[in-house]
Amino acid sequence: MVNTQNYYLPDIQLLDKSTNQYLIWIPDKTYIVLGASNNAEESLHMENVIEDKVCILKRPSGGQTVILTPNNIMISAVFFDQDRLHPKVVFQHINKLIISAIEKTGIQNLSLMGISDITIAGKKILGSAIYRSKNALLYHAVLNLGEPASTFERYLKHPSKEPDYRKGRSHSDFVTSLKEKGYANSAHHMENMLSLSFEGMFYL
């Protein structure tokens, strides 16, 4: 029997706030997070998940299953004002803030692709999803700082749905990391760059 827990990671607490806020954080261990429409048996190589005793969570937001590790940076934001509750607007606004922060580190060839991905030269570097309640919209994203594609291959089956630009590519051919593309600074440095971008352009 698969033990899947409800999503309890730090950013879900943003929904308990009453003002627009953001949170940038690093997972304390490896988690597998199923999208709202996913199930473990169809999405995961369960024999590897069980062998490695990886925690499985299920989030309320859409999108496909993701892996969170200490080699990722999580970027989350919550909006309560009505003019900021359109998912497309939020994806565009926040992802452009993230691209701006990454470009300041010297990484180039960044693009918005699919519904809500950020890529470097056509390879995925960030995926994001949105959960919308009656009064709030929660955006959360996974930025791959240094997790190797082999981790995704080990745990994730090929998704049942994929963006057009993926073109059937395996995880190894589709996913990259900032470190693989030349980023040589610490996670703390990248967190600071993201915070500066958000503080200057994000309306709390």
N, C-alpha and C positions, 0 to 999 in steps of 0.2 A: 504493500500500500504506500503510495507516494504521500509524503507529509508536506503539504503546501500551506504556507502561512499567509495571512493577509499582510499587505505591505505596511511596514512600520518604520521605515527609515526616516532620517531627520526631516526631510523636506515635506513630508505629509503634515507635519505640525504647522506649516505655513497656513494651512486652511483654517487654523484656529485663530489666526490674526484678524485684524479688521482694516489694515492698510496695505497698500502695495509694497511688497518687500521681495528681496532676493536672498539666496543662500548659496554659497560656494563651498563645497566640502569634498572630502575624500573618504571612500568606504573603508571600514576597519578590517574587512576580510572579503572573501569572494562570495558574491550572491548571484543567483540566477533569478531574474525577475520576469515572470510571464506577463504578457499584455492581457488586457481584459478579455479578449476573445481566444486566447491560447490555452492549451492544456499541456501538461508535462509530457505525457506519452507521445504526443504527436510532434512536440517541439524539441525534445531533448534526447541525447544518447544516455538513457537512464542508467545503463550499467556503469558508465564513467562517473556520472553524478553520484550514484550510490557508493561506488568505490572510494571517491574522494570526499564523501560526506559534505557536499555543498548544500548550503541552505537555499531552499526554493521559496520565493515570495510571489504573490500575485497582486499587481497594482490595479487601480481602478481606471487608469488611462489606457488609451488604445495603442496601436503599433504592435510590433513583433517582440518576441522574447529577447532580452538583453542580458549580458553578463557585466556585473560591476565588480571591480577589484581595486586594491590599493594603488594600482597603476593607472587608474582613471581619475578624472576630476568631474564631479557632479555639479551641474549648474541648474538651479531651480528658481522659479519666480512665481509669485501669486499676484493676481489682479482682482480688485473688487469694484473698480469703476466701470460703468456700463460701456463707455466708448472704447475700452481696451479688452473687451471680452470676445472679440472675433478671433478664432484660432489662426486664420491666415495672417492677420495683422500681427499677432503676437509672435508667431514663428518668424516672420520677416524681421521684426524689430529686434528680438533677442538674438537671433542668429547673426545678424549684421553686427551687433555689439561684440559677439564672440569672435567673429572674423577680424574685426578691427583690433582686438586684443592680441590675437595670434599673429597677425601681420607685424605688429610692433616688435615681435621677437625675431623677425627676419624670415619667417616661413612665408612662402609665396604660393601662387597657383591655387588659392582657396576659392571655392564656389559653393553657392546654394544649389542643391540638386534634389530631385524627388520632391516629396511633400515638405519634408522638414530636415533633410540631411545637410551636413557640411562635408565637402570633399576636398582632397588635395590631389590635383591631376587625375580626377576621376575615381579616386579611392576614398572610401568612407572614413572620416575621422570623428564624426559626431552624429549621433542619432537623437531625436527628441520626440516627446509625446506630450499630449495635453489631456488633462482631466477637467471637465467643466461641471460644476454644481449649479444650484439655483442662483447663487449670489457671487460665485468666485470662479476664477480660471487658474488652474495650476499648470505651469509649464515645467517640465524637467528634462534634462539632457545628460548624455554620457559623452564626455570628451576623452578620447583614448590618448593618454599621454605616453604610455610605454608598454601596454599589454600586447604580447605577440599574438599573431593570428592563430597560432597553433592552439591557444586556449579556446578560442571560439570553435575551432574544428573539433576539439575534444568533447565539448558539451552540447553544441547546438546542431541540430539537423538543418538542412536547407529550409528556409522559411516557406510557408504555404503561399505567402504573398510577398512580392518584392517590387521595388521601384523599377521603372523601365530601364534606367541607366545601369542597373546591375547586370542585366543581360545573362542571367543564369550563372554568373561567376561564383566559384566557391568562396568560402570565407577568406581563405588565404589570398585569393586573387582580388577580393573586393575590399578588404579592410586594411587600413594602415594605422600607424601611430605617429605622433609628433616626433618622438625620438628617432623613428625610422626615417623620417624626413629631415633630420638634421638638428632638431631641438636638443640642446646640450645643457640647459639650465635645470634647476630643481622644480619639483611640483609646487613648492612654496612660491617660487618666482612666477610661475604661470598663474597661480591663484591670485597673486598681487596684481598682475596685468589685467586679469578679468575684473577684479574689484575696481580698479581704476577706470576701466571702460564703463562699468555699470554705474559707478558713482557720478561720472561726468554726464551720462546720457539717460540714465534710468530714473524715472520720476517716482519717488517714494510717496 
